[in-house]
Amino acid sequence: MLFSDFFSKISKAVILLFLLCFSMLPALSKENEIALPTAATFNEVWGYVMEGNENEFKRGFSITDVGYFSATINTYGELSSVPKRSKIPAWFKGRVHLVTSCDGRTLSHFVMSPEFPLREKLINDLVAATKDYDGLQIDYEYIPARDRINFLTFLEEVRKRLPKEKIFSIAVPARMRTISDDIYPYPKIEKLVDRVIIMAYDEHWSTSAPGSIASIEWCRKIAEYSKTVIPTEKLVMGLPSYGRSWGRTWNRAFYHSGIMRIWKENGRPEIKRTNAIPHFSFTVPLSVTVYYEDDYSMLYRSRMYEDMGIEKIGFWRVGFEDEGFWKNIKIGESKTNRVTLNLNIKAIQNSWF
């Protein structure tokens, strides 16, 4: 009897200990989990769709405005390769904006200067190309310093000729302060357009030291400055959804799916975070460092902008991200009394499903 009692007590103790340990497992695992912030809400969400990759834009993506990239300027300074709006899925009920780009400083100089006939023709062709679009976006990132005034008068001329119902927007590089003789002076530019998209990414690039594409504090400083010189109804903060690797021939940008493939193929190295931004390193045999964006970092940055009173954001670009991210972004009514140019949010939401 004594032995059986002892055995019974031991058995109960073991069972209780097992149950106690088992009940603690979720709590222990949760200590190491990173809880996602709650979904962020904006009254406009811009997503850039690359011509030829329209299939990457899918139902359920919480996007109100598509920036269709891009109508380019050819060697002769002529507008070419204008994408057809009909290639954007018919189910999308939001706005579609034609984005125009110009690669190279020499080419940018000749199409900006009023001394040459290229400028006048380009303006007329741009206006004509928006016939089937809701707006036009200028994404000219190689304006020479000497063409600063020419660029501003170019924007002014486009605005005058563009039908008033068309939304005129511009993508500009990130700034933290006012720069003397800036090629992209925020205060002057905002007066000429309806939207200013701040490209708050590429803090670190292919030939720089490894680092975040857009660190949180860096983005915060850019947003803080932008808010002081651009009206809320015009300000759109751009966010990256891509990653980048560094290491000799590894210097390149990646889709999120590509980053995950590299991570798995190289032994699943430890993923660390620097102010919410994930990164990892491995050797093959050279050392490779990868910084990228995931659901957590993208939502963390989005929530930061929302908390700062930013009402509009945009993503470069659709397809780079993990598709599951879009469940974290919500579309809501404007927090100000200014209308969002007759945007039918309910119709857009219904078109997702």
C-alpha angles and dihedrals in degrees: 000000000000091000093047091048090049092048090048092052092048091049092051091048092051091048092048091048091049092049091047092051092044092051090052095054097085091048092049093048092046090058088069096041121099109226113218116234114245118276118287122233127213134167092224129030117183121201124187115223119196117223107250092029099070089127089070090067105083141177113274095040106130096229127140099178129037119204103205108211118240158012103162136202112239130216091277095054093255128135108252143161095037106182118230115244089217088074090069108091111272091226091068109099099181129092124290120207126197109231118205123197135187120199119205136033096242093053091045090053095053095047093045099047115092087210090079129060091230094083097057093048092046092053092050092047093049092052091048092048091060092064093110096032135085093225150346127245125198114213103173106152100168104063110149115235092244090058095057095112092040089055093052093049088046090057090046091052093048091050092052094052099038111095110259093239090060117092112235114205139167135202113220134181120259120275132182097188143009111284122205111248091001114182088220105038105182097206093053096040096050090061090060101048143047097227134024113201110201110211095216096177142083092064081149119029141183096286098035128088113282115277147121118315086225118359116209098243091045089054092046092055091049092050092047092054094042091054091058095057106026123061115244093242091058102039119102117176112213119218130193122235097181135086134220137209131209128203123103106289090010094077102121146103124262143198113243089251090054092051090052091048091052090047092053095043092053100054099277095274119208113284113221130185130221108194092333095314114119123223140158140184135213140169125238085174092294117061115259125191122196128194117183146154127256136173092280099049094042093049092042090056092044092051090049090055091046091051089051090058096256108152101185133049136173134202129220099232147003109223099030093084134075101266091226089069094079093072087069096061122075131189116226140166120281115277089218130061091249114107119236094236095279094304109174100217095176092055091050092050091049091052093060094073 
